[in-house]
Amino acid sequence: MRTESEQTIHLKDYAPTPYRIVSVDLDFRILEENTRVRAQLTIEPREGTAPGTALVLDGDELKLDSIAIDGAPLALAAYLADADSLTVVEPPLRRFVLDTEVTLLPASNTKLMGLYRSSGTWCTQCEPEGFRRITYYLDRPDILAPFTVRMTAPVALAPVLLANGNPIERGDAGDGMHYAVWHDPFPKPAYLFALVAGDLGSINDHFTTMSGRRIDLAIYATHGKEGECHYAMDSLKRSMAWDERRFGREYDLDIFNIVAVSDFNFGAMENKGLNIFNDRLVFAKPETATDANYHGIERVIAHEYFHNWTGNRITCRDWFQLCLKEGLTVYRDQEFTSDERSRPVQRIHDVQNLRTSQFPEDGGPLAHPPRPDQYREINNFYTTTIYEKGAEIVRMLATLLGEAGFRKGMDLYFERHDGEATTIEAFIKVFEDASGTDLSQFITWYLQAGTPQVSVSDHYDEASQTYSLTLTQKVDPTPGQTEKQPLLIPVRFGLIGPNGSPMGWSGVTGGSVRDDLIILDAPSMTLTFSGVANRPVPSLFREFSAPVKVSTGLTQDDLLFLARHDSDPFNRWDALQTVSTTLIAEAAQGRRWAEADADALRQALIDTLNNPDLDHAFKALAIAMPSEPVVGRHIGKDVDPDAVARARHDLLTTLIGPIVEQLERHYDALTVPEPYSPDAAQAGRRSLRNGLLSLLTAGSDRGAALAAAQYSAAANMTDRYAAMAISAHYWTDQAQALLGDFRTSFAGDPLVFDKWLTASAQAPDDGIIERMRAILAAPDFPRTNPNRLRSLLGAFVMSNPVQFARKDGAGFRFVTEAVAEIDKVNPQVASRILTGFRILPTLEAARRDTGKAALEALKSQHQLSRNVGEILDRILAG
């Protein structure tokens, strides 16, 4: 059943609008019961527009109160208006002012798109198509105009009035009302419009740019939360300085504001000069925020600030180009965090995220190219393919061109396209022009879905001292793309000799190699290295130089050799993960490991812990066992989540049993002294200590007591939450009590409640579904808040395969029932949760059948939004 119209939008149908908007003047009268919006749009026809061409503006759940052109009201026959559009039948074929009024009900806008009210504060979210819920408009990213915004509101309810740009006027409006006028001189698309009105506290600071300009900075938040905004402010100032150093980008307005709100569909939004943030990515103090929270705040603050140039000053021509701004800006925020913290650790985190979220997307029914050629609901394309794979494509471009070549291309991009709405093709063209490099094959990364698979084989000839390396690439068919083209794949590499040192060579034939980089641009390539004195172990895709899956003939001994000797930290980590994943996957399929294999892996873990040259954060990642979802993806098809869980537990107990005392000594030695700091050094120590606690809890009887003791003694949220979450994940005897105490201790803090929800959702016991039902049914559970819903249901579908994919279908049915209810108030959140069903094709037959039955029931028994309907149909067709 469907209630919303389904229309597929195609890239091939793109055409400029016959009219363009020259400037926008908005007047908001904000009252408790409603908000009146008057829009004065200065419009002119484009060259070539024929007389009598209608002007069609977008709307969404709007009701027109009045309409005029150049001050003269229009007759009824001159226009057509409904909730979804406004058509002026025959506008003047010259510049004119279209004047419209609508009345909004922000308090009842549960979709959280357009203008809505969150905890008493009026705020907006307009990306991608929310502005049409505010007023009738050409709501497309290629319509750029300067905005002037006047807001009038009751002083008592909204003493703070904010919009894009710079403030130019404010004053008393009588009858307890006041007003403010803001002007943004930089032409922008409507998706970057923002407005905030409410009773908010703030912290204030300033930043001096490289040209000596003073920029006033402010972060607004609920009264009483101002003290939790200082890390966000520090992150903002560091981001501004980094963008000047790394990319030469100086901020352009006189003021930069951030507002934290509690009800928000996204993490944050880069509206020009007025970023609106989900409060979970602003608020932080040691008692309630973890090291991961601090890291997330730093990175997302940077991401939204960097959008000022890669997204705002240069924006997308159409939504098919979404990767243009998001992939590039994710790359930039990854680089910022790498420079601020540990580059190897950040790279591993980025790849973990890619493999956990994007690879499954690329390999299942929801696969799509980074630059798709069609969509039904654009909100469903804010995906890890757009963001994370998009960032990897930019990183490959930087790898191919080198640091100087990439910076030269970025400088030309800013120079050539500033103030424009542009395309992926234009982005690639500037790098071709700046470097003289042919990138016609490289652009295929944007146009083709699926994760490339690279197979590697090698041969060493001792007599001739030659070493041959053969690389073969392929991409499996994906929905709508059965034929795949070979990609241009940069392969960073090194050859390691028997003593662990790098090996050189005197020459190479058979392909393009420069220094430490192989350019794989054919379906298959064989490189022959001459002058190689001994058989080497190849270290390939160093720094994860391309987003591919790699299969090699490397043995466990070879991988453990790399884990000890590879100079590339990423490949050291990846080698250990590959060994662990393979042992668990084989055991889950009935082929238990040999004791010698477990002994060798155990020794590698101990060697990693004892290596003084490795930092704590890296060690924490290196000793962590792959999660059940990671192992399931390695198996690929006919996955039995119960068998995977048993095999993982078995390996952990086998590895940890003989070394419990050693691990405990390491754990005890890593106590971090007070006072708490979120800096990389302290966070690294806590990360390793909690990683050891996880191993001890999973693999020994003593770990549960250690976790309970750490929980009780913890002086910061990082250690307290880790102890509780580890206990819940392994469902120790103490888990229920710790969850109960945590819930009681932090009952008044919604963001800490989210942590409790996530830990609760990951419990593997059979009682979890009924407990989650009870949580959702509680009278005080905020069922319209995206953070609460994602923390519980999102964590369940993504991180608890044993219970989500139960053979009896109870997990699937629980989620589809919840999605049906959430879809009634917030389709975006509902559709995101439903994407968890993308694992269905990988499961064994009985689970696939129960999952599909749950989805079919959802489809047949409920009236669904476009958001949920599209995801549902794509999964069922997969």
N, C-alpha and C positions, 0 to 999 in steps of 0.2 A: 504494500500500500504506500502511496506517496501523496503528500499534500502540496509540495513545492514543485514548480515546473523544472524539468530537466532539459538543459540546453548545453550542447558541447560547443566550446569556444575553440577555434582553430587559429594557429599562428598564421597560416597562409591567408586568412581573411583580414589580417591587419590592414587598416587604412587610416590616414589622418581624418579627424572630424572636419566637417565642412565649415564649422565655426570654431574660433578659439576665444578663450577668456583672457582679457588684457589685464584686468585688475579685479580684486574682490574686496568689498566692504561688507562686514558682518556686524550686526547689532543684536546682542543677546540680552533679553530681559529675564533674569533668573528669579523665580519665585518658589516658595515651598511646594506649591501644588503643580506647577508647570513651568516651562521655559518657552518664551516666544523668540523666534529667530527670524530676523529680517535680513535678507541677502540682496545686495545690490551688485550685480555682475556686469562689468563693462565687457561687451562682446563685440567681435567683428568677424565678418566672413573671411575665409581664406581666399586667396587668389584662385579664381576658377570656379568658385561656388555659383551654381546657377540660380537665377531668380526663382523664388517659390520653394527653395529647398527648406524643408522643415528643420527646426532646431529641437533636438530630442535630448532632454536632460534625465539623468538617473535619479531614482528615489528608492526608498525602502521603508515601507510602513509609514509613509508620510501622508498628511492631509493638507491640501493647499487652502490657506485662509484668504490670500489676495494675490493679485498679479498685475503688474503694470510695465509698460515700456516707455522710457523717457518721461515718467511721471503720469502717463495717461493709462487708466485702467483698461484692461483688455475685455472685449466683448466675449461672451461664452463661446461663440463660434470660432474665435481666434485661437483657442487653445484646447488641449485635452489633458486632463489631469487625473491620475489615479495613484494608488499607493506606491507604485513601482516606477512611474515615469511622469514627466511633464513635457508635452509637445506644444511648441509654439508653431502654428500651422504655416504662417508665412511671415517670418520676421523681416525687418528692414535689411536691405543689402548694403549696409553701411555700419559704422560703429554705433552702438546703442547701449542703453543701460536697462537691464532686465531686473525688475524689483519684485521679489516674492516674500511672502510671510508664511510660516508654518508654526504650529504649536506642538511641543514635545512633552513627553511624560518621562523624564529621566529616572524617577524612582522605580518605575515598573519595567525598565529595560534590563531584563535578566540576561540578555545575550552579551552584554558588556561590549557592544560595538556601537559606535556613534557616541552620543552624549548620554551618560548614565550617572547614577549617584552611588557612591561607595562609602559606607559608614559616615554619611552626612556630607561628603565632599562631592561636588560635581566635577567630573573629569571626562575625557574623551579617549577613544581608541578608534583610529580611522584606517589603519592598514589592515587588509588591503582595500576594502570597499565599505568602510564605515561612515565616510563623510556623507554619503547619500542617505544616511539615516538622520542627518542633521538638517540638510536642505537639499533642494533639487540642484544638480550640478553635473557637469561633464566629468564624472568621477573615474578618471583614467590617469595613469602616471605620466602620460605625455602632454597633459594640459598643465602648464606652469604659469603661475601668476603671483605677483606680490599681494599680500593680504594686510588689510587694516581691520582690527577687531575692537569693537566697543562692547564692554560688559557692564551691566547694571544689576546690582543684587543687594539684598538686605545686609547692612553692616553687621548685624548680630549673627547672621548665619554664615556669611562669607566675607570676612574682613580681608582675605587674600584673594586677589583677582589676577590671574596669570594667563598669558597667551604667548604665541611665537614672537620672536624678534625682540625689539627694544620698547620699553614703556615710553610713551610720548605725552600722556596726559592722565590725570586722575583728579577726582573731586567729589563734592557732595551732590547728591541727586534729589535731596528732599525726602520727607516721609520715611526716614530711617534707611534710605537707600544711598548707595555711593556708586561711582563708576570708575572705570579705568579704560584707557585706549592703548593698544599695542600695535606696532607696525613692524612687519617683516619685509625689508626691502628686497630680499633675495627671492626671485620667482621660484615657487615650489608647487609640486602636485598636492592635491587635496589630501592624500593619505598622510602627509606630514603635518596637517593642521592639528593644533592642540589647544585646549582650554582647560583651566583648573580654577575652581572657585570653592572656597571653604574656609573653615576656621583651623588654621594650621600653624604649628611652630616651625622654626627654621634655625639652621646654623649658616653662618656667612663667612666667606673668605674671599681672596682675590688671587689672580694669577697675572704675572707680567709676561707678555709674549716676547718672542725673539726680536721684534721691532720696537719694543718698549711700551706697547699699549697695555693699559690696565683693564682686566676683565673681571667684573664682579661675579662671584659665584655664590650660589645658595642651594641648599637642600631643604625641602619642605617635608614635614611629616606630622603625624598625629601628635598633639601636645603630650609631653612626657617621654617621647621617643627621640628627641633631638640628640641626646647623648649617645645614641646608638648609630649616629650617622657619620661620625668622624672618620672611620676607616674608608667609607665611601668617598668622602671629600678628599682624603689623602690620595686615594686611587685616581680620582679625577685629575688632580694636579699632576700626578706622575704621568698620566696618559697624555695630557696636553704637552708636557715637556718632551715625552718620547716621540710623539708625532712630529714635532718640530725637528728633533735630531735625526730621526730615521727617514722621514719622507718630506721634510721641509714644509709641512702643512701648519699654518698659523690659523688660530680661531678668528672668525670674522665679525661677529656681533660684539656689543659692549657688555653683554650679560649672558650668563649660562645658568639655567635653573634645572634642578631635578626635583621631582615630586614622587614620594612613595605612597602608594595606595594598596589597600588590602585585597580588593577584588579586581583581578586583571587576568586576561586570557593568556597573555604572553609573559616572558620574563621581563621585558622592557621594550620601550619604543623610542626611536631616535628623533622624534619631532624637532624641527629646527629651533634650537635654543631653549626648548622646554621638553626635556626628556621625562617621560612618565615611566616609573618603575614599579614592578611588583615589589611589595615591601620586603619580601624574603631576600631580595638582592640589594638591599640598602642597610637594613638593621643588623648590627652585630655588637655583641659584648661577650666576654669570655664565659660568663655564666650561662648563656643561652645559645651561642653560636659555636659551631665546630670550625676546625682548621679548613675543612672543605667549604664551609659557608664563606669564610674570609676570602678564600681563593676564588670562589664563584663571584663574589661582589667585585673584587678587583678586576676580574676578566670581563664581566658584563658591563661594568661602568666604562671600561676601555672600549669595548665593542660599540656601544651606543655613541660614545664620543667620536670614535673614528668614522662613524657613519656621516659625520658632518661633511666630509669630503667624498667618501665612497658610499654614496647613497642619497645625500641631500644636494650638495653642490652639483654632483653628477648623479643622475638618477636613471631609472629604467624606462625605456620607451614603452614597454608593455609588460604585463605580469609574466609572460614567458621568459623574460630576461631577469627574473628574480635573483638567480644565481649571480648575476653581474654584481649586485651590491652585497648580497649576503655571503657568498663564497669568498669574495675578496676581503670583506671586513672580518670574517672569521680568521682568515689567514693573518690579517694584521693583528688581531687580538691574541692569536697564538704566539706570534713573534714577540709581542709586548710581554706576555707572561714568561716566555722563554728567557728574555733579557732580564726580567725582574727577579726570576727565581732560577731553577735548574733547567737548562735546555734539554738534557737527556730525559729528565723526569717528565717535563711537559710534553715532549714528543711521545713518550710511552702513553701518557694519559690520552693524548689526542688519538692515537692509533687504537687504544682500547675502546674509546667511544665509537670510532669508525667501525671497528669490527663487531662491536656489540649491537649497534643500532643500524648502521648504513649497509653493511654487507648483507644482513638478512633482508633488508628492504630491497636491495639490488637483486637478490636471488629468489624473490618470491612474487606473489601476485600484485604487490604494490610497486613493483619496479617501474622507474621512469627515468628518462635522461635528465641530466642537470639543466638542460635547456629543453623542456618538453615542447611538443608541437600541438598539444590539445589538453583541455581540462574541462570538467563540468563544474567544479567548485574550487576556486582558487585557494580558499583557506586550507584545503587538503594538501596543497603543495608546499607548505612550510615544513619541509621534511629534512631528514639528515642527508639526503642526496643533494638537496639545494645548498645546505649549509656546509656540512662536513666534507662531502665529496667535492663540493665546489671549492673549498679551501685547499684540498689536496691537488686539484688541477692548477690552482694558482701557484702552489708550492713547486709543482713539477716545472712550471714555466720559469720560476726563479732558479731552479736547479739547472735547467737547460741553458739559460742566458747568463748565469753567474750574478753575483751581487751587484756589480757595477752595471751590467747590461739590464738587469731587472729594474734598477732605480732609474736608469735612463728612460726606459719604457714608461714607468709610472709618471715621471716628470712630464713626458709628452702627453700622456693620458689626461693629466690635470690641465695642461695647457690647451689641448685641442678640444676637450669636451666640457670644460667648466660651464655650468649654466644650461646644460643640455640633458635631454632624456635620450639615452643611447642604447646600444645593443652589444651582445657578446662579440659579434663580428667586428664591430668598431674597436672593442677592447683588444682583441687579438691583433688587429691591424696596426695599432700604435707600436706594439712590440716588434712586429715585422719591420715597420718603417725605422724604428729606433736602432734595431740591431742588424738589419739586413738579412735576417733569418727567415726562411720559408717555413711558415707554421700552418700550412694548409692541411697537413695530416693531423697536426696536434689538435685542431679545433674539433675533431671527431670525439674527443673526450666529452665535450659538452652535448653532443648530439646523440650519443649512443648509451643506452642503459646496460646494466649488468657489470659485474666485477670480473675483470680479466683474470684468467688463470695462466700462470707461466710455469711450464715444466722445464726442469733443468737436468741435464745429464753431462757427465764429464769423462775424460779419458786422459791418462798420463802415459807417455811413451818414454821410458827411462833411457833407451838407447839414443834417441834424438833430442832428449831433454825438451820435449814439447808437451804442452798441456792444452787440451781442447775442451771448450765449454760450449754446449749447445743449449740454446734457449728457444722455446716454442710457446707462442701465445695463442689463446683462443678465448672467445666470449660466448657463453651459452645463449640460446634464444631467450628473449624476454617478451612479455605481453606486447603485441603490436610490432615487434622487431624480431623477425626470424633470421634475417641475414645480417651478419656482423662484419665490419671492416677491421683490418689490423690497425692497432693504435701505435702511436709514437710513445715508447715507454723508456724513461730514463732509469738506468740501473746503476746506482752507486755500488762499487765493489772493491774488494781487496783480496789478495791471495796470502794465506798464512802458512808459514813453513812448519816443519815438525817440531821446532823448538819454541813455537809460539810467536815468532817474530814475523813481520811483514816480508813477503817475497817479492823480488822484482823480476823483470823479464826484459829481454833485449829487443823484442819486436812482437807485433801482433798482426794477423791477417784475418780476413773474413767478415769484417764489419767495422762500424764506426766506434772507436774507443779514443777518448781523450782524457789523459790523466787517470782519475779514478771513476770515470763515467762511461758506461756502455749505452749506446743509443740503439734500442731494439725497435726497429721500424718495419719489420717484415714478419710474416707468420712464423718463420723459423730462421735462426741465425746460428752459425757455428764459428766461433772465434778460436784461433790457434795462437797460443803464446809460445814464443821460442825463448831459449835461454833460461829455462826453469829448472833449477838444479835438483829439486826433489818434488815428490808429489805434494801439492798444496791442498789445504782445505779452503774452498771458496767461501767468502763472506759476501753475500749478495743482498741487494736492496738495503744497503746501509742507510740509517736514518729513515727507513721506510720510504725510499725515494719515489715510490709509485703505489697507488692504492690497488694492489693486486693480491691474489692468493698464489702462493708459491709452493710447488711440490718439487722436492729434490731427492736425490739418491743418498743423502747424508744419513749415516747410521747414528744410533744413539751416542756412540763414542765420539763421532765427529761433532755432534751438537754439543755435547758436554765439553769437548775441546774448545769450541767457540765460546761457550759460556765462561771458560776460564781465561781465554787468551785474546779474544777479539777486541780490537781497539775501539770498535764502535759500540757504545753502551746499549743502543737499541737492540742490536743483534745478540748481545750477551743475554739480555732479558728474554728476547724472543726464543732463543735456543732452549733455555730452561722451560719456558712455557710450552714449547712444541713437544719436548720430551714428556712433560707431565700430562698434557692433553692427550697425546697418543697412548700412553699407558692406560689412562682412564677410559678412553674411547674403546680400546681393544678389549678391556675387561668387561665393559658394558655389553659388548657383542659376543662375550663368551670365551675370549682368549686372554686368560689372566697372565700377567707379567711374570717373568722369571725373577727369582730373588736377587740375582746379580744386577738386574736392571734397577730394582728398587734401591739396592745398596749404592749403586753408582749415582743415582739421583740424590739420595740422602747426603752423600759425601759432597756433591756439588752445592747443595744448599748450605751445608756447614762451611765449605770453603768461601762461599759468597758472604756469609755472616762474618767470617774472620778476616776478610780482606780489608785492610786499613785504607786502601786507595779508593774505595767506593763510599759514596755518601749514604746517609741513613735512608733518605727517601727512595733512592734507587734500590737499596737492599730490600726495603719493604715491598717494592713491586716485584723484585726478583724471586723472593721466597713465597709469594702468594700463589696458592693453587688456583688453576683455572676454575671458573664458576661452572655450574651445571649447564646454563645456557650456552656457554662457550664450547663445552664438550659436545653438546647436542648439535651445534652448528658444524663442528668438525666431522661428526658422523654423517650428517647431511640428509639422510632419509631413513624412514622406518625407525625413528628414535623412540625409545622407551624411557621416559624421564625417571621412572622408578629405578630402572637398571643403572642409569647414569648416576643417580644419587647414591646407590649402594656401592658402585665401583669407586666413586670419589671418596666416600667415607672409608672404604677398605684401604685405598692407597694412603690416605692420611694417617690412619692408625698404624699401617705398616711402616711408614716413614718416620713418624714421630715417636713411636714407642721406645726405640733404643736411645733416643737423644733428648728425652724429656728434661733431664737435669741440665744439660747444656743449654737448651732453649730457655729454661727458667733463669739460668745465670745471666744470659743475654738480656732477658726481660727485666730482671732486677737492676741491671747496670744502666738501663736506659731511662730511669726516672728523670723527668724534666723538672728542674728547680723552678720555684715561683720567683717572681711574678710571671704570669702568662704573657706570652707574646705570639702573635700569628706569623712571625717571620719564618723564613724558609728553614733555618737551622733548627729552631724548636719544633716546628711542624714536622720536620723530617724525623726527629727522635721519637715524637709521639706516634708517627705513622709506623715506624718499625716496631716499636713496643706493642702497639695494638695489632700489628700483623703477627707478631709472635703469640700474642694472646689468642688470636683466632686459630692458629695452628695447634696450640696447646689444648684449646677447648674442643676442637674437632677431633684431635688425635689421641687424647688421653683423658683419664678420669679426673686429673688434678686441675685441668683448665677451667672447669665450671666454677670451682671454688675460687680460683684466681680472679675470674671475671666478676664474681659477686663481691669479692674484697675490693677490687678496683672501683667498682661502681660506688661502694660506700665511701671510699677514701677520696674519690675524684674531686679536684678543686676547679675543674673547668669542664665545659660541655663536651669537648672532644673526647676526653677519657671516659666521662660518664656515659655518653651516648654509645661509644664503641663497646663498652662492657655490656650494656643492655642489649644492643643490636646483635652482638655476637651470641649472647645467651639465647635470644629469641630465634636467631637463624638456625642454631643447632638444637633448639628446644631442650635446654638443660632443665634439671629439676628446679633450678632457681628462676627460670625464665618468667614464669607467670607472676611471681612476687616482684621481680624487678620491673616488669612492665607496669604493674599496678602502682608501685611506689613512684615511678617516673610520671605516670599520668596524674597522680595526686599532687606531686611536688610542683608540677609546672602547669597546673590547670588553667591559669589565667593568661598564658602566652600562646597565641594561635600558632606562631611559627615553631615553637617547641612541640606543640600538639601535632604538627605535621611530622616531626621526627618520630613521635610515638606511633602515628598511623603507619608510617613506612616500615618501622621495625615490626609492628604487629602483622602487617600484610605479608611479611617474608617468612613467617613461621611455617614449618613444613608439616605440622601435625594435622590430623583429619578434622580437628575442631575449628580450624581457622575460618572456614566459610560461614559457619553459624556465628562466630564472634564478629565477623565483618558485617553480617546482616544486622546484628544487634547494634553495632556502631552506627550504621547508616540510618537505622530506625529510631535512634535516640532523639528525643524532642529537641535537644539543644545542638544537634549536629547541623552545621551550616551547609545544607545541601546545594546551595547555589554558588559556593565559593570554589573557584577553580583549584586553588592550592590544596584545599582539604581533599577534594575528589581525586586529584592527581596523586597526592601522597599515599592514599589508600589503594585505589583501584589501579592506578598506573604502576605502582610498585608491585602489586599482585600479578598483573598480567606479564610484566617484563622480567620479574626476578624470582618468581615462585612456580617454576614449570611443573613440579610434582603435584601441586594442588590446583593450579589453573588448568592443566591438561590431565586432570584425573580421568581414569578410564571410564568411570560411570557418567561422565559429562557434567557433574555437579558444578565444577569450576566454570566451565563454559556457560552454563545456564545462569549462574549467579551474575556473571559479567554482562550477558546480553540483557537480563532483566534490569540491571542497574543502568545500562546504556539507554534503554527505552525510556526510563524516567528522566535521566539527565538531558536527553535530546529535547525534551519538551521546554526546557529553560535555557540550555546552552549547547547548541549543536556542535560548536567547535570542540569543547571539552569531550563531549560524547564520542565524536569521531576519532579523536586522538586515542582514547581508551580502546576503541574497537580495533585499532591497528595492531594490538597485541595478537589478534587472530592470524596474523601473517605467518605464524609458525605452523599452521595446519599442514601445509604440504610436506613438512619434514617429519611429521609424526607417523607412528605405526598405524595400521589401518583402522583399528577399533577406535582410537582416539580421533583420527581424522573424521570418522563417521559421526561421532557424537558432537564434535565441534561444528561440522556442517549442519547437523540437525538443529543445533541451537541457533545458528545464523539464519537458517530457513524459517524457523519459528519467529525470530525477530522481524524478518522481512514480511511474513504473511500476516502477523497479528498486530502490527503497530503502524501508525502513520509516522513516517520518518522524514527528517529534513534532508535537503540535498547533501549536506556534509556527510551524514551517516549513510545515506542511500548509496552514494558513490563508493565509499570505502567498502561497504557490504557487498556490492555487486562485483567489485574488482577482486575481493578475496574469494567469493564463490566461483568466479570464473577462472581462478588461478589453478 
